Each structure stands twice: as C-alpha cells, then as structure tokens.
Amino acid sequence: MRRLVLRGNVDVYSGLLLLAISTLALWLASSLSLGDATEMGPGYFPTVISVVLGMISVAIIVRGLITPGQEVAPIEIRPLAAVIFSFVVFALLLPRAGLVIAIGAQVAVAHFGSPETKVQESVLFAIGLAIFSAVLFIYVLGIPLSLFP
C-alpha cells in the first residue's frame, strides 16, 4: 500500500489548508460589491469571513512553527482515492440513474476504501442515506430530482 509521507507539524499543514481556502473564498468574493457595515452588499459577509479565516489560519501556522506538535501521519492513498472516486460516480449517475441508485453506487465505491468496512453496514448506510436524502431534498426542500431512472 502506497503512502504519501509529509514531514512536519500538523498545525502548519492545517493552517496552510485553511489559508488556501480563505484566499480562494476571498478571490471568489472579489467580484461582488462590498457596500459598508450599514448597507452590506452581497460580497461583504463572504469577504469578512474570508479575512477572519485567513487571520486564524496565520495564527495556526505561526503556532505550528514555534511549538512542537503532532507529526503528520502518512496519507493513505486507497481511502482517499475511493472517497474521491465515489463523489465522481455520484455526480455522473445522479442525472442519469436517479438519487437512490447514485447514492447506492457512491456508498458501494467508498466501501472499498477500507478493508475494515462490512458489507452489511455499507448496505444499511446506503439505504438510510437514500431515504434521508429523498425525504430532505425532494419532499422537504422540493428540489426536482428523480428518485430512479
């Protein structure tokens, strides 16, 4: 099994990830008008949240650089690939096969990410998730999705 090994403190990498997310959010919100504190525009709240997240992430990075902390554990490629591929399967199947089959296929693909998962648990999880999603998205929120093809 292949692993990607990173050296260093968990806080540094977590802070870098949060900083990247805040930078992306700030860039995406930059095309929206800000307004001011009394008459907020559509970009005001995302910009403020992005700046606050950026400041928190810098503090986390600094803390990770000046204090000893937990070392980064190796990244397992198999579970990561299975989960990412399960989202791709869901996105491709949802418009063609419907919500129930797309969720079942997603759980089935993600099931292979760990040898510890049991088939019965995955089947029960897929059924529960499909029922919950159908009730929430179709009946409660009224999103026009088909349940089956």
CYANA upper distance limits for C-alpha pairs under 8 A (distance plus 0.5 A):
  1 MET  CA     76 GLU  CA      8.40
  1 MET  CA     77 ILE  CA      8.26
  1 MET  CA     78 ARG  CA      8.17
  2 ARG  CA     76 GLU  CA      7.50
  2 ARG  CA     77 ILE  CA      6.80
  3 ARG  CA     74 PRO  CA      6.37
  3 ARG  CA     75 ILE  CA      6.00
  3 ARG  CA     76 GLU  CA      5.68
  3 ARG  CA     77 ILE  CA      6.42
  4 LEU  CA     74 PRO  CA      6.17
  4 LEU  CA     75 ILE  CA      5.63
  4 LEU  CA     76 GLU  CA      7.44
  4 LEU  CA     77 ILE  CA      7.80
  5 VAL  CA     72 VAL  CA      8.28
  5 VAL  CA     73 ALA  CA      7.64
  5 VAL  CA     74 PRO  CA      5.14
  5 VAL  CA     75 ILE  CA      6.90
  6 LEU  CA     72 VAL  CA      6.66
  6 LEU  CA     73 ALA  CA      7.99
  6 LEU  CA     74 PRO  CA      7.23
  7 ARG  CA     71 GLU  CA      7.50
  7 ARG  CA     72 VAL  CA      6.81
  8 GLY  CA     12 VAL  CA      7.97
  8 GLY  CA     71 GLU  CA      6.13
  8 GLY  CA     72 VAL  CA      6.67
  9 ASN  CA     13 TYR  CA      7.47
  9 ASN  CA     64 GLY  CA      6.47
  9 ASN  CA     65 LEU  CA      8.08
  9 ASN  CA     68 PRO  CA      7.70
  9 ASN  CA     69 GLY  CA      6.05
  9 ASN  CA     70 GLN  CA      6.20
  9 ASN  CA     71 GLU  CA      5.41
  9 ASN  CA     72 VAL  CA      6.52
 10 VAL  CA     14 SER  CA      6.56
 10 VAL  CA     64 GLY  CA      7.75
 10 VAL  CA     69 GLY  CA      7.45
 10 VAL  CA     70 GLN  CA      6.34
 10 VAL  CA     71 GLU  CA      6.31
 10 VAL  CA     72 VAL  CA      5.69
 11 ASP  CA     15 GLY  CA      6.38
 11 ASP  CA     60 ILE  CA      6.44
 11 ASP  CA     61 ILE  CA      6.56
 11 ASP  CA     63 ARG  CA      7.70
 11 ASP  CA     64 GLY  CA      5.23
 11 ASP  CA     69 GLY  CA      7.88
 11 ASP  CA     70 GLN  CA      8.49
 12 VAL  CA     16 LEU  CA      6.67
 12 VAL  CA     60 ILE  CA      7.24
 12 VAL  CA     61 ILE  CA      5.04
 12 VAL  CA     62 VAL  CA      8.02
 12 VAL  CA     63 ARG  CA      8.31
 12 VAL  CA     64 GLY  CA      5.41
 12 VAL  CA     65 LEU  CA      7.13
 13 TYR  CA     17 LEU  CA      6.67
 13 TYR  CA     61 ILE  CA      8.05
 14 SER  CA     18 LEU  CA      6.75
 14 SER  CA     57 SER  CA      8.32
 14 SER  CA     60 ILE  CA      8.11
 14 SER  CA     61 ILE  CA      8.17
 15 GLY  CA     19 LEU  CA      6.48
 15 GLY  CA     56 ILE  CA      8.49
 15 GLY  CA     57 SER  CA      4.99
 15 GLY  CA     58 VAL  CA      6.93
 15 GLY  CA     59 ALA  CA      8.31
 15 GLY  CA     60 ILE  CA      5.71
 15 GLY  CA     61 ILE  CA      5.42
 16 LEU  CA     20 ALA  CA      6.64
 16 LEU  CA     57 SER  CA      7.38
 16 LEU  CA     58 VAL  CA      8.47
 16 LEU  CA     61 ILE  CA      7.33
 17 LEU  CA     21 ILE  CA      6.80
 18 LEU  CA     22 SER  CA      6.61
 18 LEU  CA     53 LEU  CA      7.56
 18 LEU  CA     54 GLY  CA      7.56
 18 LEU  CA     57 SER  CA      6.07
 19 LEU  CA     23 THR  CA      6.54
 19 LEU  CA     53 LEU  CA      7.74
 19 LEU  CA     54 GLY  CA      5.76
 19 LEU  CA     57 SER  CA      5.91
 19 LEU  CA     58 VAL  CA      7.60
 20 ALA  CA     24 LEU  CA      6.64
 21 ILE  CA     25 ALA  CA      6.64
 22 SER  CA     26 LEU  CA      6.50
 22 SER  CA     50 SER  CA      5.25
 22 SER  CA     51 VAL  CA      7.44
 22 SER  CA     53 LEU  CA      6.38
 22 SER  CA     54 GLY  CA      5.95
 23 THR  CA     27 TRP  CA      6.60
 23 THR  CA     50 SER  CA      7.57
 23 THR  CA     54 GLY  CA      7.75
 24 LEU  CA     28 LEU  CA      6.65
 25 ALA  CA     29 ALA  CA      6.58
 25 ALA  CA     46 PRO  CA      7.70
 25 ALA  CA     47 THR  CA      8.08
 25 ALA  CA     50 SER  CA      6.55
 26 LEU  CA     30 SER  CA      6.55
 26 LEU  CA     46 PRO  CA      7.71
 26 LEU  CA     47 THR  CA      6.16
 26 LEU  CA     50 SER  CA      6.07
 26 LEU  CA     51 VAL  CA      7.92
 27 TRP  CA     31 SER  CA      8.31
 29 ALA  CA     43 GLY  CA      6.01
 29 ALA  CA     46 PRO  CA      6.79
 29 ALA  CA     47 THR  CA      6.69
 30 SER  CA     43 GLY  CA      7.62
 30 SER  CA     47 THR  CA      8.15
 31 SER  CA     43 GLY  CA      8.25
 32 LEU  CA     41 GLY  CA      8.05
 32 LEU  CA     42 PRO  CA      6.57
 32 LEU  CA     43 GLY  CA      5.16
 33 SER  CA     41 GLY  CA      5.91
 33 SER  CA     42 PRO  CA      6.61
 33 SER  CA     43 GLY  CA      5.82
 33 SER  CA     44 TYR  CA      7.81
 34 LEU  CA     40 MET  CA      6.89
 34 LEU  CA     41 GLY  CA      5.19
 34 LEU  CA     42 PRO  CA      6.97
 34 LEU  CA     43 GLY  CA      5.31
 34 LEU  CA     44 TYR  CA      5.07
 34 LEU  CA     47 THR  CA      8.47
 35 GLY  CA     39 GLU  CA      6.29
 35 GLY  CA     40 MET  CA      5.25
 35 GLY  CA     41 GLY  CA      4.99
 35 GLY  CA     42 PRO  CA      8.46
 35 GLY  CA     43 GLY  CA      8.35
 35 GLY  CA     44 TYR  CA      7.12
 36 ASP  CA     40 MET  CA      5.65
 36 ASP  CA     41 GLY  CA      7.68
 36 ASP  CA     44 TYR  CA      7.90
 40 MET  CA     44 TYR  CA      6.23
 40 MET  CA     45 PHE  CA      8.26
 42 PRO  CA     46 PRO  CA      8.46
 43 GLY  CA     47 THR  CA      6.46
 44 TYR  CA     48 VAL  CA      6.67
 45 PHE  CA     49 ILE  CA      6.59
 46 PRO  CA     50 SER  CA      6.47
 47 THR  CA     51 VAL  CA      6.67
 48 VAL  CA     52 VAL  CA      6.69
 49 ILE  CA     53 LEU  CA      6.55
 50 SER  CA     54 GLY  CA      6.54
 51 VAL  CA     55 MET  CA      6.73
 52 VAL  CA     56 ILE  CA      6.74
 53 LEU  CA     57 SER  CA      6.56
 54 GLY  CA     58 VAL  CA      6.72
 55 MET  CA     59 ALA  CA      6.84
 56 ILE  CA     60 ILE  CA      6.77
 57 SER  CA     61 ILE  CA      6.67
 58 VAL  CA     62 VAL  CA      6.66
 59 ALA  CA     63 ARG  CA      6.61
 60 ILE  CA     64 GLY  CA      6.61
 61 ILE  CA     65 LEU  CA      6.71
 62 VAL  CA     66 ILE  CA      6.77
 63 ARG  CA     67 THR  CA      6.36
 64 GLY  CA     68 PRO  CA      7.45
 64 GLY  CA     69 GLY  CA      7.30
 76 GLU  CA     80 LEU  CA      7.04
 77 ILE  CA     81 ALA  CA      6.46
 78 ARG  CA     82 ALA  CA      6.60
 78 ARG  CA    113 GLY  CA      6.16
 78 ARG  CA    114 SER  CA      8.15
 79 PRO  CA     83 VAL  CA      6.63
 79 PRO  CA    110 ALA  CA      8.16
 79 PRO  CA    112 PHE  CA      8.12
 79 PRO  CA    113 GLY  CA      4.44
 79 PRO  CA    114 SER  CA      6.62
 80 LEU  CA     84 ILE  CA      6.73
 80 LEU  CA    113 GLY  CA      7.77
 81 ALA  CA     85 PHE  CA      6.41
 81 ALA  CA    113 GLY  CA      8.00
 82 ALA  CA     86 SER  CA      6.49
 82 ALA  CA    109 VAL  CA      6.76
 82 ALA  CA    110 ALA  CA      5.62
 82 ALA  CA    111 HIS  CA      8.31
 82 ALA  CA    112 PHE  CA      7.03
 82 ALA  CA    113 GLY  CA      5.47
 83 VAL  CA     87 PHE  CA      7.05
 83 VAL  CA    109 VAL  CA      7.97
 83 VAL  CA    110 ALA  CA      5.60
 83 VAL  CA    113 GLY  CA      7.37
 84 ILE  CA     88 VAL  CA      7.08
 85 PHE  CA     89 VAL  CA      6.69
 85 PHE  CA    109 VAL  CA      7.77
 85 PHE  CA    110 ALA  CA      8.25
 86 SER  CA     90 PHE  CA      6.68
 86 SER  CA    105 ALA  CA      8.03
 86 SER  CA    106 GLN  CA      5.12
 86 SER  CA    107 VAL  CA      7.55
 86 SER  CA    108 ALA  CA      8.46
 86 SER  CA    109 VAL  CA      5.77
 86 SER  CA    110 ALA  CA      6.03
 87 PHE  CA     91 ALA  CA      6.65
 87 PHE  CA    106 GLN  CA      7.00
 88 VAL  CA     92 LEU  CA      6.67
 89 VAL  CA     93 LEU  CA      6.52
 89 VAL  CA    102 ALA  CA      7.80
 89 VAL  CA    105 ALA  CA      7.49
 89 VAL  CA    106 GLN  CA      6.59
 90 PHE  CA     94 LEU  CA      6.32
 90 PHE  CA    102 ALA  CA      5.47
 90 PHE  CA    103 ILE  CA      6.90
 90 PHE  CA    105 ALA  CA      7.41
 90 PHE  CA    106 GLN  CA      5.90
 91 ALA  CA     95 PRO  CA      8.20
 91 ALA  CA    102 ALA  CA      8.29
 92 LEU  CA     96 ARG  CA      7.93
 93 LEU  CA     97 ALA  CA      5.77
 93 LEU  CA     98 GLY  CA      7.41
 93 LEU  CA    101 ILE  CA      8.06
 93 LEU  CA    102 ALA  CA      5.67
 94 LEU  CA     98 GLY  CA      5.45
 94 LEU  CA     99 LEU  CA      6.05
 94 LEU  CA    101 ILE  CA      8.25
 94 LEU  CA    102 ALA  CA      5.72
 95 PRO  CA    146 SER  CA      8.45
 96 ARG  CA    149 PRO  CA      6.82
 97 ALA  CA    101 ILE  CA      6.46
 97 ALA  CA    102 ALA  CA      6.90
 97 ALA  CA    148 PHE  CA      6.32
 97 ALA  CA    149 PRO  CA      5.04
 98 GLY  CA    102 ALA  CA      6.60
 98 GLY  CA    145 LEU  CA      7.61
 98 GLY  CA    146 SER  CA      5.52
 98 GLY  CA    147 LEU  CA      5.24
 98 GLY  CA    148 PHE  CA      4.77
 98 GLY  CA    149 PRO  CA      5.73
 99 LEU  CA    103 ILE  CA      6.58
 99 LEU  CA    130 ALA  CA      7.71
 99 LEU  CA    134 ALA  CA      7.83
 99 LEU  CA    145 LEU  CA      7.46
 99 LEU  CA    146 SER  CA      6.75
 99 LEU  CA    147 LEU  CA      5.30
 99 LEU  CA    148 PHE  CA      6.95
100 VAL  CA    104 GLY  CA      6.69
100 VAL  CA    130 ALA  CA      5.85
100 VAL  CA    131 ILE  CA      8.49
100 VAL  CA    134 ALA  CA      8.23
100 VAL  CA    147 LEU  CA      6.05
100 VAL  CA    148 PHE  CA      6.80
101 ILE  CA    105 ALA  CA      6.54
101 ILE  CA    147 LEU  CA      8.41
101 ILE  CA    148 PHE  CA      7.29
102 ALA  CA    106 GLN  CA      6.58
103 ILE  CA    107 VAL  CA      6.68
103 ILE  CA    126 ALA  CA      7.00
103 ILE  CA    129 LEU  CA      7.87
103 ILE  CA    130 ALA  CA      6.63
104 GLY  CA    108 ALA  CA      6.60
104 GLY  CA    123 VAL  CA      8.42
104 GLY  CA    126 ALA  CA      5.81
104 GLY  CA    127 ILE  CA      7.93
104 GLY  CA    130 ALA  CA      7.92
105 ALA  CA    109 VAL  CA      6.65
106 GLN  CA    110 ALA  CA      6.67
107 VAL  CA    111 HIS  CA      6.41
107 VAL  CA    122 SER  CA      7.12
107 VAL  CA    123 VAL  CA      8.49
107 VAL  CA    125 PHE  CA      8.26
107 VAL  CA    126 ALA  CA      6.42
108 ALA  CA    112 PHE  CA      7.69
108 ALA  CA    122 SER  CA      7.58
108 ALA  CA    123 VAL  CA      8.50
109 VAL  CA    113 GLY  CA      8.11
111 HIS  CA    117 THR  CA      6.89
111 HIS  CA    119 VAL  CA      8.26
111 HIS  CA    122 SER  CA      7.03
112 PHE  CA    117 THR  CA      8.34
117 THR  CA    121 GLU  CA      7.68
117 THR  CA    122 SER  CA      7.75
118 LYS  CA    122 SER  CA      6.88
119 VAL  CA    123 VAL  CA      6.64
120 GLN  CA    124 LEU  CA      6.68
121 GLU  CA    125 PHE  CA      6.49
122 SER  CA    126 ALA  CA      6.52
123 VAL  CA    127 ILE  CA      6.73
124 LEU  CA    128 GLY  CA      6.59
125 PHE  CA    129 LEU  CA      6.41
126 ALA  CA    130 ALA  CA      6.47
127 ILE  CA    131 ILE  CA      6.70
128 GLY  CA    132 PHE  CA      6.57
129 LEU  CA    133 SER  CA      6.38
130 ALA  CA    134 ALA  CA      6.47
131 ILE  CA    135 VAL  CA      6.67
132 PHE  CA    136 LEU  CA      6.52
133 SER  CA    137 PHE  CA      6.17
133 SER  CA    138 ILE  CA      8.15
134 ALA  CA    138 ILE  CA      5.83
134 ALA  CA    139 TYR  CA      7.38
134 ALA  CA    147 LEU  CA      7.68
135 VAL  CA    139 TYR  CA      5.54
135 VAL  CA    140 VAL  CA      6.68
136 LEU  CA    140 VAL  CA      5.43
136 LEU  CA    141 LEU  CA      6.63
137 PHE  CA    141 LEU  CA      5.52
137 PHE  CA    142 GLY  CA      6.66
137 PHE  CA    143 ILE  CA      6.07
137 PHE  CA    145 LEU  CA      8.45
138 ILE  CA    142 GLY  CA      5.22
138 ILE  CA    143 ILE  CA      5.53
138 ILE  CA    144 PRO  CA      6.91
138 ILE  CA    145 LEU  CA      6.93
139 TYR  CA    143 ILE  CA      8.21
